[in-house]
Structure formats: structure tokens, C-alpha cells
Amino acid sequence: MASSSSFYQQVAANRRNSFLLAVAVTAVLAALGFSVGYALSGDPAGGIGATALAGGAGLAMSIGSYFAGDKLVLGVSGAAPVDEASAPQLMNVVREMSLAANIPMPRVYVINDSAPNAFATGRDPRHASIAVTTGLLQKLDREELQGVIGHELSHVRNFDIRFTLVVGVLVGAIALLADFFLRSLWWGGGRRSSRDRDGGGLQALFLVVALILAVLAPIVARFIQLAVSRQREYLADVSAVEITRNPYGLQRALAKIATDREALEAANRATAHLYFTNPVKPWEDRAKEFLSTHPPIVERINRLRQLTGEPPLHPSEVGALAGLD
């Protein structure tokens, strides 16, 4: 059984890190917005307005994905709904884990793909869906399946979809604002205010700062977004142990899925971050197009072992799992 102090320490640390990363994205947007607005208008009010405009545009574009994004994800993944008759064990495990997590039973889907994996989607526990591949049902035993389902339901219970959507809105706003600024420079945008008309030193300084941030901020924000995703994966792992009361099934599931040689054809760049483990294997040709949104498998397993006071994986075990994320 997991140590309660270690368990709650990990939960608190993961939530704190996620919050700090979200604050970092907000700070990047604020810095970029103020710099761009001041550089183009020569007035501090222009900086505030540029930040608000970018945030509003990103929010408007995200409203549709918030309410209909789950249907789109399930559709492009080829997920088909199942019931007690067609998938009795899966439905039983999902119902069992839902009761343990104290959340409503989600809608359950199966993806006809031999690669073992799963994901959860939906804006809140009352509008949630969980999808698993046929490979997951065929290759995992019941304890391992419980660990995976517990992890995915933890994403639902922890409102991870909503949290990552907020971060995604901020990252999207940064990209929009940077693109707008660079295009405005191309078309000769920007003016000098009456205060700066004689010297223009401060506006020129902000123009340089804005140009640097417009190039670097989207990259930095994207990496922060990836870090947020990884922190939520750690949190879901630890929360799954709380739900299942069994860290060993989840450990075995992580190792088994990571070492499986099947490629998950249903995954794409837009949905890869949703899955239980990185669905794109490092030996695939398309792997170079993806940035991993998941923590290393070895690190995930070692954090689970820490909960039970076990030593980290032996070097021979690390060698078998290294580079499979």
C-alpha cells in the first residue's frame, strides 16, 4: 500500500507545478502583449489592449473546442460506443473505477487498433468519455486494465481537459499576437507617440524587445505547455493509485504498453497528448514530427515505486524501457 505522506506530497507537488507553469504562460503572454502594444502605439495603454485582444481571440476560438472537442476527437480516432453486451469486462472495470473515484459513469468507446492505449476526453465529469483500443483489452490483465482506467478517470476527476484547455488558450493567444506583430512589421506598422516623437528611445527599445519575444515566446510557451501536460500525467498516475489502491497494476501496464511494438494508427498530432502513454513509437517514421507530451516511462514507474518505498528500477530494467516514451 502506498505511503499516505508520500502520496499526498506527490499530489501537492504536481498540482503546484502545474499552477506555476500556467502562471509562467500568463507571464509570457503579458510580456509579449505589452511589448507589442507599446512598440506599435508608443503608449502603455496599447500594450494592455494588445494583450486583451489576443486573449479574447484565443478564447473565442476555444469555445467551440470546449463544447464539441470531445466528439471531434472520438470521431477522428474511429471510436465506437460499447455497452454491457459488447464489452462486459471493460464496462465492469469502468463502473468499478467510477464508483471508487466518486464521479459519474462516463460514456465508453473502443478503438479497433491492436496497439494498447487509452484516453479520456470531455469538459467535466458529467460530460466525459473514455476510449480504449482493442489491443489494450487483449494484452492487459484485469489489474493492469484497472490501473489504466483509473489513470484516465483521474484526468476526468482532476478537470485536466479544462486545465489544459486554459493553457492552450494562452499558448494560442501568444502565437496569434506574435504572428500579428511580425506581419505588422512586414507591412510597416507602428507609429510614434507625441511623447516619443523627439527621441523615440523607449518605443525603439520596446520594438526590439517585442521582436525578440515574437520569435521566442511561441516556442517557450509551447515547451511550457508540454511541461504542464507532463505534470498532469504525473498527477493522474498518483491519483490512479488512490482510486485502485494498487500501484503494481499501473506499473505493469506502463511497462507493457511502452514495450509493445504495435503502432497506433488512430493517433495524430492533435490527439497524441490525450493518450495514456505516447502513442507514437520512437522507431516510427512519423516520430520526428511529434514532441512528446508524456513524461519518460522510467520516471513514471519510479515515482510509483517511491509511493510504496521500493527502490528505483534496476539498471537492466531501465535499459529495456529507456527511449520508449
URPEBEL-V689525 format. One record per pair of residues at least 6 apart in sequence whose C-alpha atoms are under 7 Angstrom apart, sorted by the first residue. I is the first residue (numbers start at 0). J is the second residue. D is the distance in whole Angstrom. If there is no record, write none. Layout:
i = <I,I>
j = <J,J>
d = <D,D>
//
This chain:
i = <0,0,0,1,1,2,2,5,6,6,10,10,13,13,13,16,17,17,20,20,21,24,24,24,24,25,27,28,28,29,31,31,31,32,32,32,32,33,33,33,33,34,34,34,34,35,35,35,36,36,36,36,36,37,37,37,37,37,38,38,38,38,38,38,39,39,39,40,40,40,40,41,41,41,41,42,53,53,53,54,54,56,57,57,57,57,58,61,65,69,69,72,76,76,77,78,78,78,78,79,79,79,80,80,80,81,81,81,82,83,92,93,94,96,96,97,97,99,100,102,102,103,103,105,105,105,106,106,106,107,107,107,108,108,108,109,109,109,109,110,110,110,110,111,111,112,112,112,112,113,113,113,113,114,114,114,114,114,114,115,115,115,115,116,116,116,116,116,116,117,117,117,117,117,118,118,118,118,118,118,118,119,119,119,119,119,119,120,120,120,120,121,121,121,122,122,123,123,124,124,127,139,142,143,143,143,143,145,146,146,146,146,147,149,149,149,150,150,150,150,153,153,153,154,159,166,170,170,173,174,177,195,225,228,228,229,229,229,232,233,240,246,250,253,257,257,258,258,262,262,263,263,266,268,271,271,272,276,277,277,277,279,280,280,281,295,296,296,297,297,297,301,301,304,304>
j = <244,245,307,306,307,306,307,306,237,306,234,237,230,233,234,230,227,230,223,227,166,169,170,220,223,169,216,50,173,50,209,212,213,46,47,49,50,46,47,49,50,46,205,208,209,46,180,209,45,46,47,48,49,43,45,46,202,205,189,202,203,205,206,209,188,189,190,189,190,191,192,190,191,192,202,192,172,175,176,169,172,172,168,169,171,172,168,168,122,120,121,270,265,266,110,108,109,110,130,108,109,110,107,108,109,107,108,109,90,90,145,148,104,149,242,103,104,242,242,124,156,124,125,127,128,129,127,128,129,128,129,130,129,130,131,130,131,132,133,130,131,132,133,132,133,132,133,134,263,132,133,134,261,132,134,135,261,262,263,132,134,135,256,131,132,135,274,275,276,130,131,132,274,275,129,130,131,151,273,274,275,128,129,130,151,155,273,127,128,129,160,127,128,160,160,161,155,158,155,156,155,252,248,248,249,251,252,243,239,243,248,249,249,239,242,243,235,236,238,239,235,238,239,235,231,224,220,221,217,217,213,202,292,292,293,292,293,294,293,299,246,303,300,296,323,324,320,323,279,280,278,279,278,289,277,278,292,293,291,293,324,286,286,323,323,324,320,324,317,320,321,311,312,310,311>
d = <7,7,6,5,5,6,6,6,7,6,6,7,6,7,6,7,5,6,6,6,6,7,7,6,7,7,7,7,6,6,6,6,7,6,7,5,4,4,6,7,6,6,5,7,5,6,7,5,4,4,7,7,5,5,6,5,7,7,7,5,7,5,5,7,7,4,6,6,6,6,7,7,5,5,6,7,5,7,6,7,5,7,5,7,6,5,6,7,6,6,5,7,5,7,6,6,5,5,7,5,5,6,6,4,6,6,6,7,7,6,6,6,6,6,7,6,6,6,6,6,7,6,6,5,5,7,7,5,6,6,5,6,6,4,6,5,5,5,7,7,6,4,6,6,5,5,6,6,7,7,6,4,7,7,5,7,5,6,5,6,4,4,6,6,6,6,7,6,7,6,4,6,5,5,6,5,7,6,5,4,6,6,4,6,5,7,7,6,5,6,7,4,6,7,6,6,6,6,6,6,7,7,5,4,6,6,5,7,6,7,6,4,6,5,6,7,5,6,7,5,5,6,6,6,7,7,6,7,6,5,4,7,5,6,7,6,5,5,7,7,5,6,6,7,6,7,7,7,7,7,6,7,6,7,7,6,5,7,7,6,6,6,7,7,6,5,7,6,6,6,7,5,6,7,7>
//
